[in-house]
Amino acid sequence: MDLKPTNNQQIYYQPKDVWVGDIMPYAQDGKFYIYHQRDKRVHGPITDPFGWSLVTTTDFVHYQDYGEVLKRGRAQDWDQFVYAGSIFKAKDTIHAFYTGFNKEFLKEGKTSQILLHATSKDFIHWTKSKNALKLEPQPGYDNRNWRDPSVIWDDTKKEYLLILGARKGQDKHRLTGRLVKYTSKDLENWQFEGDFWAPNLYTMFEMPQLFKMGDWWYLLYSEYSVKNKVFYRMSKSLNGPWLKPKDEAFDGRAYYAARTAFDGKRRVLFGWVPTKVGLNDMNNYEWGGTFVPQEIYQRADNTLGVRPVAEICTAFANKTEIPPQELQTTDTLEEKELIEDTGEHFYFHTKISFSKSVSDFSIRLYRNPATDESYEFRFNLDENCLTLDKNPCYRWYQMMNKGLNRPINLKAGKEYDLKVIVDDNILTIYLDGTALNARVYHKFGHTLSVTVTNGTLQLDQIEFSNDYRK
């Protein structure tokens, strides 16, 4: 079990000696308020009580830290742990709707999760409601899983809408996960309205959120019984139906519990890249890790894509321009080393295109020229899939990479923008609105190379930097 922070993050946000858990973002006037859980893992993930800490940023390069602002409760309180929730501003008051969790109550078979409320005037100093909201699990629902409230204003019905994750019954293996809803006229008196969406797809929902872009509503959520990642649905109405896009995710398995915030100009996704048990590529993921921001944008067909936050890319100084490269092959794999020593915190950007015959191309990172070992982002055009794995994967297999894949739909002859950001043991790649994050633990070497199989790969406007300036 990973009980000691060994990360060396310089680009993405992770405070010293803790892991970042669920994030409750809020934004206004270009400033992002990032409420989040800090897990010390003294006895393992999520074993020691935490509240909500706060950092603010305008650029995701510089952060101001306020420490724990929404305090954890006492051992006998409902909010021994301050689990996830959301921030909502009404008039001049900031509201925190959050989940109180008490692990002792859980052991005793009592209701262990309940919705609570606090207010603030300045985002920093919080007063817990004396007449606590205490929205308890309703009859027929699991009293151990009732969490992660999110609030919006429903302008059509002129009322507040609160949704949260729940499940029917007490059997955690059944696909009874659902979102339930409350409504209110004043943010104080709430009426339970039953199920908001019960698709019979998952055992539980986490971190739901509703937001609108243009004419479309989007429902964001995480789940941990099918693919263990972040998904979304879309609808013209808050009443549904909630339509599944062909690509229903923003990232792969190594990006979880994401919520968004809109600062008036852009909508940013706030999720965390998990660590792995024992700092080992072969092992499963743990709860919590490092915060990675990603900007969401709306495509022409109203589906959602993601791209890196611009300021992170521009914070890399002294970018080296590399001459255009062309790799050609007929029935073999061709590889070219582009950078001999990348370092361990770097940015790589290129325009890329390929011929019709190409079956796949890839970016190899942390490559060792002597052993030819590396991590590899591979774009498999025959199977329309982006993956991350070790290469060579011998003896098979060398990495637990379940879920480190994304659907792609790339066309020959079209030019695409490809970006790679590496922050020590976190690898992030973007292409055509598709993102894939990964946590890795072996740096075989420090070269970067590209490959192509069965055709021609063209790289233009290549730039590289490992000079990240804060």
N, C-alpha and C positions, 0 to 999 in steps of 0.2 A: 504494500500500500504506500502511495506517495504521501508522506507526512511532512516533507520539508521542501519548500519552494526551491527549485533548481533552475527556474527559467531565467533567461537573460533578455527579456523583452525590452526593446528600445523604441519600437514603433507603436505597437498596440498597448492598450492600457491594462496594467496589472499592478496594484500597490505592493509595496514591499512586504514580504512574509505572509501574504494571504492569497487566496484564490477568489476571483470574481464569480459570484453566483447570479441569480436572476436580476434583471435590470428593469427599472420602472422609469422610463425617460419622459421628460416634458420639455417643451421648447417654446420660446417666444422671442421675437425681435432679434433673431440671429444667434441666440444663446441657448445652449442645451444644458438642462439640469438632469444629471445622470444619477438617480437614486439606485443603489445597488446593495447587494448582500456581500459581506466579506467573510469568507470561511477560513478559519485558521487551521482546521483539520488537526486539532490537537490529538484527537482520538480517531481520526478518520473523517471523511466528508460528511457534512451536515450532522455532526454529533455535538457541537458546542454552540450555545445560543448566539444569535446575532440580531442586530437591528438593521435599519437602512442607513448606509453611509451616502454621502453626497460629494460629487465632483461636478464642476461646471467647465464648459469649453465653448469656444466659438469656432475652433478650427480642427479639433481632434489631434492636434499636435501638442498644444499646451493645455494643462489642466490645473484648476484650483481645487484643492482638497479641503473639505470642511469636516471630515471625520464622520462619526456616527451621529446623525441628527434626529432620526426617529428611533428612539431608544428601545432596546429589548426590554421585556418585562421581567418580573421576578420569577422564581422557580414555581410559585403557586399561581401565577397569572395566566390568563388565556394566551397572551402574547409573549410567552417565554422565548419563543422564536418569532421574529417578525418575517413571516413568509411574504410571498409576492402579492402585488396589488397594482394600483395605478394612481396617478396624480391627475386631478381635474380642477380647473380654475373656474369659479363662478363669481362674477362681479369682482370684488376685491379680496376674496378669500380663496386660498388654495386648500384643496381637500385631498387627503390621502385615504383611499379605501384599501385596506390591506387584510391579509389573512393572519390571524393569530393561531399559533400552533403550540401545543404543550405535549412534550413527549411522555411526561408522567401520566397525563390523562389517557394517552394512547395505551400505555401499559395497563392501566386500570380498566380499560374497556369503555371509557367515557367518550363523549364527543370531543375530538382532539383538534378539529379545525373549525374556525368560525370567522365571519367577516367583521372587521372592526373599522374604526374611523378616527381621523385626527385632522386638525386644521392648522393653518399657518398664514401669516401675513407677509412673510419675506422669504419663503422657501427653505429657511434654515432652522427656525425655532418652531417647534411643533407642540401643540396641546392635544392630548388624547381626549376624546369626548367623554365627559363624565357619565352621561347617559349613552354608553357605548352602543353603537349601531347593533351589534350582536345579531347579525343575520345567520341563524343557525341552519344546519342541514334539515331539510323538510322530510316529513314522513315518506318512507319508501326509498330514500336516497342514502348512500353510504356516508355514515357520520365520520369517517376517517379521511374522506376525499371531497373537499368542498372549498375550493380555493381559487386564487388569482383573479379577483374581480377587476373589471374594466368598465368605465363609465363614459357615456357620450350623451349629448343633447339630441333628442329626436325632434327635429324642427317640424315635421309633419304632424305629429301627435302633441307637440308642445309639452313634452315631458322628458325626464331623464331616464335613460335605459342603462341598466347594469347587467352584464353577463359574467358568468364564471364557469369554471370547469367542475363537473360532478360526474357521478355514476349511479345507476339504479342498482339497488341490492347491495349485498355485502361481499359477493364473490368477485375478487379482483381479476379473475381470469376471463370473465365473460365480456363480450363486446357491447357493454351497456354505457360506455362513456358518452357524455352529452354536455351540451352547454345549456344552462338554465338562465332565466332572466327575472329581474325585478324592475318595477317602474316606480317613479316618484315625481311629484310636482315640486318638491322643495329640498331634495337631497337629505332629508331627515326621516321622513315617513315613507317606507317602502312596501310595495305590494308584490308578493310572489306571483308570477304569471306562468309558472311551469316551464316546459322545455322551450328553448330557443332554437336548437338544432340537435337532433338525435339521429345520426346517420347509420348507426349500427356498424361502424367501421373500426372503432378503437375501444380499448378498455378504459381509457381516461383522456380527458382534454386538459392541457395546461396552457397558461399564458395567452388567453384569447384577447383579441383586440379588433375593434371595428374602426375603419377610417374610410373617408371618401376622397376620390380623385376624379375630377370631372363629373360625369354622370353615373359613375359606378361606385358601389360600396364594395369594400374588400374585408373579408373575415380572415384574420391571421390567427394561427394557433400552433401549438406543439403537441406531439403525442409520443408515447414511448412503448407501444406494443406492436407496431408494425414496422416502421422504418426509423423511429426514434429521432425525429427532426422537425423542422418548421415547415408548415404547409399554408396554403391560402385558398380561399374560394372567392367568387365574385357574383354580384347580383345588382340589378337595377333598383332593388328595394330592400329595406331592412327586414321585410317580411319574407324574403327569399323569392324564388328558389335559389339556393347557393350552388352555382355552377362550378364544375371542376375544369380548370384549364388543362391543356395537354401536358404542360410542365407545371406541376402544382407546387413546386418548392422554390426556394431561393438559393439553396446551398445543399451540401451533402450531410452525412451523419455527424461530422465534426463541427456542427454549428447548431446551437440549441437555444430554446427559450427566448426567442427574439420578440421584441416589441418595436414599434416605430414612434418617431416624433417628428413634427413638422414645425420648422422655425419661421415660416412665412415665405420661404423660397425653395426649400428642398425637404424631402422626407428621408430620414435616415433610419436604418435598421440597426437595432442594438441587441446583439446576441453574443454568446460566449463559445470559444473553442475549448473543448474539454481536454484535460490531461488523460493519460493512460495509467492504469495500475502498474506500479513498479517501474515507471518510466521505460516501458518496454513496448516496442512496436507490435509484438505478438499478442498483447493483452487487450482487454476491453477498456472502454472509456469510464471515467469517473465523473461525478457531478462537480461542475464548476471548473474554472480555468482562467482564460484571458478574454477581455472584451475586444471584439473586432467590429468597427462600424462599417456599414455598407450603405451606399445611397440607392434608394429605390426610384425607378422611373417607369412611366407608363408608355407602353409600346403603341403603335398605330392600331393594333387589334384589341387594345385595352387590357392585355395581359401585362404582367409586371416583370421588369428586368432589374438587375442590380449591376452596379459599377463601383469602383473604389471611390472613397471620399477624395475629392480633388486635392485638398491641402496636404494629404499624406504623400501623394505623388510629387507635388511641387516642393515639399520639404527636402527632397533629395537634391543636393547641390552638386555642381561640377559633373554634370552628366557627360559621359563619353559617347560620342557618336561613332558607330561601327558601320563600315561600308556595307552596301546591300549584298545579300548572300543568295545564291541559288544552288539548291541541291537537286541533282538529277539521277534517276535510276529507272531501270525498266522492270526488273523482276527480283530486286534485292532491296535491302535496307541500306540507306546512305546516311552517314552521320558527320556532323561538323562541329568542332569545338569553337565556341564564340568567345568565351571568357575563361582565362586560365585560373584566376583567383578572385572569386566573387566576394569573399568574406562571408559573414553570417547575418548581415543585415543589409539587404540590397533591393534594388528596383530594376526590373528589366521590362522594356517596352518595344514592340515592333508592330509594323503592319505586315500581315501575312496573307498569302493566297496560294492556291494549289491547283494542279491540273486534274482533269476528270478521272484519270486512271489511278490516282493516289488512293490507297486503302487506309493508311493512317499516317499521322505525324506526331511528334512528341517534343517535349521540353524536358531535359534531364538536369536535375539539380543535385548539388553536393556530390558530384561524380568524382570518383577516384580513377585517374587514367591508368594506373598500374593494374588495378583489379577489375576495372570497368563496372564497379558497383555504384548505384545511384538511386535516387528517388525519381520517378518519372510520371509526369502528366502526359497521358496518351489520348489523342483524339482519334478514336476508331470510327472512320467514316462509313465502313461497311455495316457496323452495328449501331451507328448514330449515338455514340456514348463517349463521354470523357471520364477517365479513371485516373486514380493515383495508386501506384504500387512501387515496390522495389524492383529494380532491374539490374542484373538478372535475379529472378525469383527462384533461386536454387539453393539448397534443395527446397522444392515447393512444399509449403508456401513459406514466405519470409516476413509476412506482415498481415495482421488482422485488419483488412481494409474493407470489411463489409460496410456498405453504405457510402463509400468514397467514390461515388459515380454520379454523373449528371447527364441527362439527355441533351443531345445537340442536333442541329439541323443545318449543316453548313453546305454551301454550294460552291462547286468548282468555278474558278475564274473570278469570284467575288473577293474583294479585299476586306479583311477583318482586322480589328484592333485588339491586340493581345497584350495583357499586362500581368506581370508576376511580382508579388511582394513577398520577400522572405524576412521574417523576424525571428532569428535564432531557430527555434524548433517549430515554428508555425509557417506553413507554406500556403500562399493564396494565389489563385490564378483567376483571371477574368477574360472572357471572350464572348462577344455577341450577347451581352446581357446575362451570361451564365457565370456563376461563381462556384469555386470549390476550395474549401479550406481543409487543411490536414495538420495533425500534430505528429511530429516525427522525432526520433531519439538517437539516430546514428548519423554522424557527419562523416561519410566515407572519404570525401575529398572536397575540393572547392572549385571545381570547374563546372561550367554550364555549357551544354551542347544541345543541338537540335537534330532530329532525325526525320526521315521520310521513307516510306515504303511504296514501291511500285509507281513512281511518277516524279513530278517536279514540284518542289516547294520553293516559294519565293519570299524572302524577307526584305523589307524596305524600312527606312526611317528607324533604324535600330538604335536604341539608346540604353545606357546602363549607368547606374550610380550605386556606390555603397557609402556615400557621404551623407548621412541623414542628419539634418540640422534642426535642433529645437530652439 
